[in-house]
């Protein structure tokens, strides 16, 4: 998911340099949304992993 964030940030940078402000703004918003979703999924999986505990084999 973080590779998608980087992709949208690069698109936003290129669009901003070329003068496409609308495309740059939309790309930044998409990148922020995907970034926060990735953070939330990471935290949920970390909490679930801690709650389950590790079993010894």
mmCIF file of the N, C-alpha and C atoms, coordinates in Angstrom:
data_MODEL
# 
_entry.id   MODEL 
# 
loop_
_atom_site.group_PDB 
_atom_site.id 
_atom_site.type_symbol 
_atom_site.label_atom_id 
_atom_site.label_alt_id 
_atom_site.label_comp_id 
_atom_site.label_asym_id 
_atom_site.label_entity_id 
_atom_site.label_seq_id 
_atom_site.pdbx_PDB_ins_code 
_atom_site.Cartn_x 
_atom_site.Cartn_y 
_atom_site.Cartn_z 
_atom_site.occupancy 
_atom_site.B_iso_or_equiv 
_atom_site.pdbx_formal_charge 
_atom_site.auth_seq_id 
_atom_site.auth_comp_id 
_atom_site.auth_asym_id 
_atom_site.auth_atom_id 
_atom_site.pdbx_PDB_model_num 
ATOM 1   N N  . UNK A 1 1  ? 0.822  -1.196  0.000   1.00 0.00 ? 1  UNK A N  1 
ATOM 2   C CA . UNK A 1 1  ? 0.000  0.000   0.000   1.00 0.00 ? 1  UNK A CA 1 
ATOM 3   C C  . UNK A 1 1  ? 0.861  1.253   0.000   1.00 0.00 ? 1  UNK A C  1 
ATOM 4   N N  . UNK A 1 2  ? 1.988  1.169   0.654   1.00 0.00 ? 2  UNK A N  1 
ATOM 5   C CA . UNK A 1 2  ? 2.831  2.364   0.701   1.00 0.00 ? 2  UNK A CA 1 
ATOM 6   C C  . UNK A 1 2  ? 3.447  2.670   -0.660  1.00 0.00 ? 2  UNK A C  1 
ATOM 7   N N  . UNK A 1 3  ? 3.573  1.659   -1.504  1.00 0.00 ? 3  UNK A N  1 
ATOM 8   C CA . UNK A 1 3  ? 4.060  1.935   -2.857  1.00 0.00 ? 3  UNK A CA 1 
ATOM 9   C C  . UNK A 1 3  ? 3.035  2.751   -3.642  1.00 0.00 ? 3  UNK A C  1 
ATOM 10  N N  . UNK A 1 4  ? 1.752  2.524   -3.360  1.00 0.00 ? 4  UNK A N  1 
ATOM 11  C CA . UNK A 1 4  ? 0.710  3.335   -3.992  1.00 0.00 ? 4  UNK A CA 1 
ATOM 12  C C  . UNK A 1 4  ? 0.811  4.784   -3.526  1.00 0.00 ? 4  UNK A C  1 
ATOM 13  N N  . UNK A 1 5  ? 1.101  4.980   -2.247  1.00 0.00 ? 5  UNK A N  1 
ATOM 14  C CA . UNK A 1 5  ? 1.247  6.335   -1.710  1.00 0.00 ? 5  UNK A CA 1 
ATOM 15  C C  . UNK A 1 5  ? 2.375  7.067   -2.425  1.00 0.00 ? 5  UNK A C  1 
ATOM 16  N N  . UNK A 1 6  ? 3.500  6.386   -2.576  1.00 0.00 ? 6  UNK A N  1 
ATOM 17  C CA . UNK A 1 6  ? 4.644  7.001   -3.253  1.00 0.00 ? 6  UNK A CA 1 
ATOM 18  C C  . UNK A 1 6  ? 4.297  7.308   -4.712  1.00 0.00 ? 6  UNK A C  1 
ATOM 19  N N  . UNK A 1 7  ? 3.572  6.396   -5.361  1.00 0.00 ? 7  UNK A N  1 
ATOM 20  C CA . UNK A 1 7  ? 3.174  6.622   -6.745  1.00 0.00 ? 7  UNK A CA 1 
ATOM 21  C C  . UNK A 1 7  ? 2.312  7.868   -6.882  1.00 0.00 ? 7  UNK A C  1 
ATOM 22  N N  . UNK A 1 8  ? 1.323  8.012   -6.011  1.00 0.00 ? 8  UNK A N  1 
ATOM 23  C CA . UNK A 1 8  ? 0.451  9.180   -6.084  1.00 0.00 ? 8  UNK A CA 1 
ATOM 24  C C  . UNK A 1 8  ? 1.189  10.462  -5.718  1.00 0.00 ? 8  UNK A C  1 
ATOM 25  N N  . UNK A 1 9  ? 2.162  10.374  -4.809  1.00 0.00 ? 9  UNK A N  1 
ATOM 26  C CA . UNK A 1 9  ? 2.947  11.560  -4.488  1.00 0.00 ? 9  UNK A CA 1 
ATOM 27  C C  . UNK A 1 9  ? 3.801  11.996  -5.670  1.00 0.00 ? 9  UNK A C  1 
ATOM 28  N N  . UNK A 1 10 ? 4.369  11.038  -6.387  1.00 0.00 ? 10 UNK A N  1 
ATOM 29  C CA . UNK A 1 10 ? 5.158  11.376  -7.578  1.00 0.00 ? 10 UNK A CA 1 
ATOM 30  C C  . UNK A 1 10 ? 4.263  11.992  -8.647  1.00 0.00 ? 10 UNK A C  1 
ATOM 31  N N  . UNK A 1 11 ? 3.075  11.417  -8.831  1.00 0.00 ? 11 UNK A N  1 
ATOM 32  C CA . UNK A 1 11 ? 2.131  11.985  -9.799  1.00 0.00 ? 11 UNK A CA 1 
ATOM 33  C C  . UNK A 1 11 ? 1.773  13.413  -9.411  1.00 0.00 ? 11 UNK A C  1 
ATOM 34  N N  . UNK A 1 12 ? 1.557  13.646  -8.119  1.00 0.00 ? 12 UNK A N  1 
ATOM 35  C CA . UNK A 1 12 ? 1.214  14.985  -7.656  1.00 0.00 ? 12 UNK A CA 1 
ATOM 36  C C  . UNK A 1 12 ? 2.361  15.966  -7.887  1.00 0.00 ? 12 UNK A C  1 
ATOM 37  N N  . UNK A 1 13 ? 3.575  15.535  -7.627  1.00 0.00 ? 13 UNK A N  1 
ATOM 38  C CA . UNK A 1 13 ? 4.728  16.412  -7.845  1.00 0.00 ? 13 UNK A CA 1 
ATOM 39  C C  . UNK A 1 13 ? 4.887  16.772  -9.316  1.00 0.00 ? 13 UNK A C  1 
ATOM 40  N N  . UNK A 1 14 ? 4.763  15.779  -10.180 1.00 0.00 ? 14 UNK A N  1 
ATOM 41  C CA . UNK A 1 14 ? 4.904  16.041  -11.611 1.00 0.00 ? 14 UNK A CA 1 
ATOM 42  C C  . UNK A 1 14 ? 3.773  16.938  -12.103 1.00 0.00 ? 14 UNK A C  1 
ATOM 43  N N  . UNK A 1 15 ? 2.561  16.658  -11.660 1.00 0.00 ? 15 UNK A N  1 
ATOM 44  C CA . UNK A 1 15 ? 1.424  17.481  -12.074 1.00 0.00 ? 15 UNK A CA 1 
ATOM 45  C C  . UNK A 1 15 ? 1.558  18.906  -11.553 1.00 0.00 ? 15 UNK A C  1 
ATOM 46  N N  . UNK A 1 16 ? 2.066  19.060  -10.347 1.00 0.00 ? 16 UNK A N  1 
ATOM 47  C CA . UNK A 1 16 ? 2.265  20.395  -9.793  1.00 0.00 ? 16 UNK A CA 1 
ATOM 48  C C  . UNK A 1 16 ? 3.303  21.189  -10.563 1.00 0.00 ? 16 UNK A C  1 
ATOM 49  N N  . UNK A 1 17 ? 4.387  20.538  -10.951 1.00 0.00 ? 17 UNK A N  1 
ATOM 50  C CA . UNK A 1 17 ? 5.440  21.203  -11.713 1.00 0.00 ? 17 UNK A CA 1 
ATOM 51  C C  . UNK A 1 17 ? 4.922  21.618  -13.094 1.00 0.00 ? 17 UNK A C  1 
ATOM 52  N N  . UNK A 1 18 ? 4.088  20.769  -13.685 1.00 0.00 ? 18 UNK A N  1 
ATOM 53  C CA . UNK A 1 18 ? 3.575  21.060  -15.013 1.00 0.00 ? 18 UNK A CA 1 
ATOM 54  C C  . UNK A 1 18 ? 2.374  22.008  -14.995 1.00 0.00 ? 18 UNK A C  1 
ATOM 55  N N  . UNK A 1 19 ? 1.884  22.355  -13.824 1.00 0.00 ? 19 UNK A N  1 
ATOM 56  C CA . UNK A 1 19 ? 0.821  23.338  -13.717 1.00 0.00 ? 19 UNK A CA 1 
ATOM 57  C C  . UNK A 1 19 ? -0.583 22.765  -13.631 1.00 0.00 ? 19 UNK A C  1 
ATOM 58  N N  . UNK A 1 20 ? -0.699 21.482  -13.452 1.00 0.00 ? 20 UNK A N  1 
ATOM 59  C CA . UNK A 1 20 ? -2.014 20.864  -13.311 1.00 0.00 ? 20 UNK A CA 1 
ATOM 60  C C  . UNK A 1 20 ? -2.379 20.810  -11.826 1.00 0.00 ? 20 UNK A C  1 
ATOM 61  N N  . UNK A 1 21 ? -2.865 21.910  -11.299 1.00 0.00 ? 21 UNK A N  1 
ATOM 62  C CA . UNK A 1 21 ? -3.148 22.008  -9.869  1.00 0.00 ? 21 UNK A CA 1 
ATOM 63  C C  . UNK A 1 21 ? -4.249 21.083  -9.409  1.00 0.00 ? 21 UNK A C  1 
ATOM 64  N N  . UNK A 1 22 ? -5.269 20.903  -10.231 1.00 0.00 ? 22 UNK A N  1 
ATOM 65  C CA . UNK A 1 22 ? -6.378 20.035  -9.849  1.00 0.00 ? 22 UNK A CA 1 
ATOM 66  C C  . UNK A 1 22 ? -5.956 18.589  -9.718  1.00 0.00 ? 22 UNK A C  1 
ATOM 67  N N  . UNK A 1 23 ? -5.180 18.129  -10.674 1.00 0.00 ? 23 UNK A N  1 
ATOM 68  C CA . UNK A 1 23 ? -4.697 16.747  -10.646 1.00 0.00 ? 23 UNK A CA 1 
ATOM 69  C C  . UNK A 1 23 ? -3.756 16.554  -9.457  1.00 0.00 ? 23 UNK A C  1 
ATOM 70  N N  . UNK A 1 24 ? -2.928 17.551  -9.207  1.00 0.00 ? 24 UNK A N  1 
ATOM 71  C CA . UNK A 1 24 ? -1.994 17.459  -8.076  1.00 0.00 ? 24 UNK A CA 1 
ATOM 72  C C  . UNK A 1 24 ? -2.751 17.389  -6.755  1.00 0.00 ? 24 UNK A C  1 
ATOM 73  N N  . UNK A 1 25 ? -3.772 18.203  -6.613  1.00 0.00 ? 25 UNK A N  1 
ATOM 74  C CA . UNK A 1 25 ? -4.558 18.201  -5.376  1.00 0.00 ? 25 UNK A CA 1 
ATOM 75  C C  . UNK A 1 25 ? -5.261 16.880  -5.143  1.00 0.00 ? 25 UNK A C  1 
ATOM 76  N N  . UNK A 1 26 ? -5.848 16.335  -6.196  1.00 0.00 ? 26 UNK A N  1 
ATOM 77  C CA . UNK A 1 26 ? -6.541 15.056  -6.073  1.00 0.00 ? 26 UNK A CA 1 
ATOM 78  C C  . UNK A 1 26 ? -5.552 13.948  -5.746  1.00 0.00 ? 26 UNK A C  1 
ATOM 79  N N  . UNK A 1 27 ? -4.389 13.964  -6.369  1.00 0.00 ? 27 UNK A N  1 
ATOM 80  C CA . UNK A 1 27 ? -3.379 12.933  -6.104  1.00 0.00 ? 27 UNK A CA 1 
ATOM 81  C C  . UNK A 1 27 ? -2.895 12.994  -4.660  1.00 0.00 ? 27 UNK A C  1 
ATOM 82  N N  . UNK A 1 28 ? -2.723 14.185  -4.141  1.00 0.00 ? 28 UNK A N  1 
ATOM 83  C CA . UNK A 1 28 ? -2.302 14.334  -2.743  1.00 0.00 ? 28 UNK A CA 1 
ATOM 84  C C  . UNK A 1 28 ? -3.366 13.793  -1.801  1.00 0.00 ? 28 UNK A C  1 
ATOM 85  N N  . UNK A 1 29 ? -4.633 14.091  -2.080  1.00 0.00 ? 29 UNK A N  1 
ATOM 86  C CA . UNK A 1 29 ? -5.711 13.590  -1.223  1.00 0.00 ? 29 UNK A CA 1 
ATOM 87  C C  . UNK A 1 29 ? -5.796 12.067  -1.259  1.00 0.00 ? 29 UNK A C  1 
ATOM 88  N N  . UNK A 1 30 ? -5.630 11.485  -2.429  1.00 0.00 ? 30 UNK A N  1 
ATOM 89  C CA . UNK A 1 30 ? -5.640 10.022  -2.541  1.00 0.00 ? 30 UNK A CA 1 
ATOM 90  C C  . UNK A 1 30 ? -4.460 9.433   -1.772  1.00 0.00 ? 30 UNK A C  1 
ATOM 91  N N  . UNK A 1 31 ? -3.288 10.042  -1.907  1.00 0.00 ? 31 UNK A N  1 
ATOM 92  C CA . UNK A 1 31 ? -2.103 9.544   -1.199  1.00 0.00 ? 31 UNK A CA 1 
ATOM 93  C C  . UNK A 1 31 ? -2.300 9.622   0.311   1.00 0.00 ? 31 UNK A C  1 
ATOM 94  N N  . UNK A 1 32 ? -2.867 10.726  0.802   1.00 0.00 ? 32 UNK A N  1 
ATOM 95  C CA . UNK A 1 32 ? -3.108 10.853  2.242   1.00 0.00 ? 32 UNK A CA 1 
ATOM 96  C C  . UNK A 1 32 ? -4.102 9.808   2.725   1.00 0.00 ? 32 UNK A C  1 
ATOM 97  N N  . UNK A 1 33 ? -5.157 9.591   1.958   1.00 0.00 ? 33 UNK A N  1 
ATOM 98  C CA . UNK A 1 33 ? -6.168 8.618   2.352   1.00 0.00 ? 33 UNK A CA 1 
ATOM 99  C C  . UNK A 1 33 ? -5.578 7.210   2.422   1.00 0.00 ? 33 UNK A C  1 
ATOM 100 N N  . UNK A 1 34 ? -4.838 6.815   1.403   1.00 0.00 ? 34 UNK A N  1 
ATOM 101 C CA . UNK A 1 34 ? -4.234 5.481   1.398   1.00 0.00 ? 34 UNK A CA 1 
ATOM 102 C C  . UNK A 1 34 ? -3.213 5.346   2.523   1.00 0.00 ? 34 UNK A C  1 
ATOM 103 N N  . UNK A 1 35 ? -2.466 6.410   2.806   1.00 0.00 ? 35 UNK A N  1 
ATOM 104 C CA . UNK A 1 35 ? -1.483 6.368   3.887   1.00 0.00 ? 35 UNK A CA 1 
ATOM 105 C C  . UNK A 1 35 ? -2.166 6.128   5.231   1.00 0.00 ? 35 UNK A C  1 
ATOM 106 N N  . UNK A 1 36 ? -3.255 6.847   5.503   1.00 0.00 ? 36 UNK A N  1 
ATOM 107 C CA . UNK A 1 36 ? -3.934 6.668   6.780   1.00 0.00 ? 36 UNK A CA 1 
ATOM 108 C C  . UNK A 1 36 ? -4.610 5.305   6.876   1.00 0.00 ? 36 UNK A C  1 
ATOM 109 N N  . UNK A 1 37 ? -5.112 4.787   5.770   1.00 0.00 ? 37 UNK A N  1 
ATOM 110 C CA . UNK A 1 37 ? -5.673 3.440   5.784   1.00 0.00 ? 37 UNK A CA 1 
ATOM 111 C C  . UNK A 1 37 ? -4.582 2.421   6.094   1.00 0.00 ? 37 UNK A C  1 
ATOM 112 N N  . UNK A 1 38 ? -3.398 2.597   5.518   1.00 0.00 ? 38 UNK A N  1 
ATOM 113 C CA . UNK A 1 38 ? -2.285 1.683   5.788   1.00 0.00 ? 38 UNK A CA 1 
ATOM 114 C C  . UNK A 1 38 ? -1.871 1.749   7.256   1.00 0.00 ? 38 UNK A C  1 
ATOM 115 N N  . UNK A 1 39 ? -1.831 2.945   7.827   1.00 0.00 ? 39 UNK A N  1 
ATOM 116 C CA . UNK A 1 39 ? -1.477 3.093   9.245   1.00 0.00 ? 39 UNK A CA 1 
ATOM 117 C C  . UNK A 1 39 ? -2.510 2.399   10.132  1.00 0.00 ? 39 UNK A C  1 
ATOM 118 N N  . UNK A 1 40 ? -3.795 2.587   9.820   1.00 0.00 ? 40 UNK A N  1 
ATOM 119 C CA . UNK A 1 40 ? -4.859 1.968   10.618  1.00 0.00 ? 40 UNK A CA 1 
ATOM 120 C C  . UNK A 1 40 ? -4.778 0.445   10.519  1.00 0.00 ? 40 UNK A C  1 
ATOM 121 N N  . UNK A 1 41 ? -4.563 -0.078  9.320   1.00 0.00 ? 41 UNK A N  1 
ATOM 122 C CA . UNK A 1 41 ? -4.452 -1.531  9.166   1.00 0.00 ? 41 UNK A CA 1 
ATOM 123 C C  . UNK A 1 41 ? -3.241 -2.082  9.906   1.00 0.00 ? 41 UNK A C  1 
ATOM 124 N N  . UNK A 1 42 ? -2.133 -1.342  9.896   1.00 0.00 ? 42 UNK A N  1 
ATOM 125 C CA . UNK A 1 42 ? -0.955 -1.768  10.638  1.00 0.00 ? 42 UNK A CA 1 
ATOM 126 C C  . UNK A 1 42 ? -1.242 -1.818  12.137  1.00 0.00 ? 42 UNK A C  1 
ATOM 127 N N  . UNK A 1 43 ? -1.880 -0.779  12.653  1.00 0.00 ? 43 UNK A N  1 
ATOM 128 C CA . UNK A 1 43 ? -2.178 -0.755  14.085  1.00 0.00 ? 43 UNK A CA 1 
ATOM 129 C C  . UNK A 1 43 ? -3.146 -1.859  14.485  1.00 0.00 ? 43 UNK A C  1 
ATOM 130 N N  . UNK A 1 44 ? -4.160 -2.094  13.659  1.00 0.00 ? 44 UNK A N  1 
ATOM 131 C CA . UNK A 1 44 ? -5.112 -3.168  13.957  1.00 0.00 ? 44 UNK A CA 1 
ATOM 132 C C  . UNK A 1 44 ? -4.404 -4.519  13.971  1.00 0.00 ? 44 UNK A C  1 
ATOM 133 N N  . UNK A 1 45 ? -3.553 -4.775  12.990  1.00 0.00 ? 45 UNK A N  1 
ATOM 134 C CA . UNK A 1 45 ? -2.857 -6.058  12.964  1.00 0.00 ? 45 UNK A CA 1 
ATOM 135 C C  . UNK A 1 45 ? -1.870 -6.187  14.121  1.00 0.00 ? 45 UNK A C  1 
ATOM 136 N N  . UNK A 1 46 ? -1.253 -5.078  14.540  1.00 0.00 ? 46 UNK A N  1 
ATOM 137 C CA . UNK A 1 46 ? -0.337 -5.126  15.684  1.00 0.00 ? 46 UNK A CA 1 
ATOM 138 C C  . UNK A 1 46 ? -1.098 -5.439  16.968  1.00 0.00 ? 46 UNK A C  1 
ATOM 139 N N  . UNK A 1 47 ? -2.247 -4.818  17.158  1.00 0.00 ? 47 UNK A N  1 
ATOM 140 C CA . UNK A 1 47 ? -3.042 -5.063  18.363  1.00 0.00 ? 47 UNK A CA 1 
ATOM 141 C C  . UNK A 1 47 ? -3.554 -6.502  18.382  1.00 0.00 ? 47 UNK A C  1 
ATOM 142 N N  . UNK A 1 48 ? -4.021 -6.979  17.247  1.00 0.00 ? 48 UNK A N  1 
ATOM 143 C CA . UNK A 1 48 ? -4.506 -8.356  17.188  1.00 0.00 ? 48 UNK A CA 1 
ATOM 144 C C  . UNK A 1 48 ? -3.356 -9.330  17.443  1.00 0.00 ? 48 UNK A C  1 
ATOM 145 N N  . UNK A 1 49 ? -2.190 -9.030  16.897  1.00 0.00 ? 49 UNK A N  1 
ATOM 146 C CA . UNK A 1 49 ? -1.028 -9.896  17.132  1.00 0.00 ? 49 UNK A CA 1 
ATOM 147 C C  . UNK A 1 49 ? -0.636 -9.921  18.602  1.00 0.00 ? 49 UNK A C  1 
ATOM 148 N N  . UNK A 1 50 ? -0.708 -8.784  19.266  1.00 0.00 ? 50 UNK A N  1 
ATOM 149 C CA . UNK A 1 50 ? -0.382 -8.756  20.691  1.00 0.00 ? 50 UNK A CA 1 
ATOM 150 C C  . UNK A 1 50 ? -1.454 -9.440  21.521  1.00 0.00 ? 50 UNK A C  1 
ATOM 151 N N  . UNK A 1 51 ? -2.697 -9.296  21.126  1.00 0.00 ? 51 UNK A N  1 
ATOM 152 C CA . UNK A 1 51 ? -3.793 -9.905  21.880  1.00 0.00 ? 51 UNK A CA 1 
ATOM 153 C C  . UNK A 1 51 ? -3.760 -11.424 21.783  1.00 0.00 ? 51 UNK A C  1 
ATOM 154 N N  . UNK A 1 52 ? -3.380 -11.940 20.635  1.00 0.00 ? 52 UNK A N  1 
ATOM 155 C CA . UNK A 1 52 ? -3.316 -13.395 20.471  1.00 0.00 ? 52 UNK A CA 1 
ATOM 156 C C  . UNK A 1 52 ? -2.141 -13.987 21.223  1.00 0.00 ? 52 UNK A C  1 
ATOM 157 N N  . UNK A 1 53 ? -1.075 -13.251 21.302  1.00 0.00 ? 53 UNK A N  1 
ATOM 158 C CA . UNK A 1 53 ? 0.112  -13.792 21.950  1.00 0.00 ? 53 UNK A CA 1 
ATOM 159 C C  . UNK A 1 53 ? 0.795  -14.797 21.040  1.00 0.00 ? 53 UNK A C  1 
ATOM 160 N N  . UNK A 1 54 ? 1.983  -15.143 21.398  1.00 0.00 ? 54 UNK A N  1 
ATOM 161 C CA . UNK A 1 54 ? 2.720  -16.113 20.603  1.00 0.00 ? 54 UNK A CA 1 
ATOM 162 C C  . UNK A 1 54 ? 2.719  -17.446 21.333  1.00 0.00 ? 54 UNK A C  1 
ATOM 163 N N  . UNK A 1 55 ? 2.506  -18.486 20.578  1.00 0.00 ? 55 UNK A N  1 
ATOM 164 C CA . UNK A 1 55 ? 2.546  -19.818 21.173  1.00 0.00 ? 55 UNK A CA 1 
ATOM 165 C C  . UNK A 1 55 ? 3.928  -20.414 20.935  1.00 0.00 ? 55 UNK A C  1 
ATOM 166 N N  . UNK A 1 56 ? 4.416  -21.138 21.910  1.00 0.00 ? 56 UNK A N  1 
ATOM 167 C CA . UNK A 1 56 ? 5.727  -21.772 21.758  1.00 0.00 ? 56 UNK A CA 1 
ATOM 168 C C  . UNK A 1 56 ? 5.548  -23.128 21.114  1.00 0.00 ? 56 UNK A C  1 
ATOM 169 N N  . UNK A 1 57 ? 6.452  -23.422 20.225  1.00 0.00 ? 57 UNK A N  1 
ATOM 170 C CA . UNK A 1 57 ? 6.373  -24.693 19.506  1.00 0.00 ? 57 UNK A CA 1 
ATOM 171 C C  . UNK A 1 57 ? 7.327  -25.684 20.127  1.00 0.00 ? 57 UNK A C  1 
# 
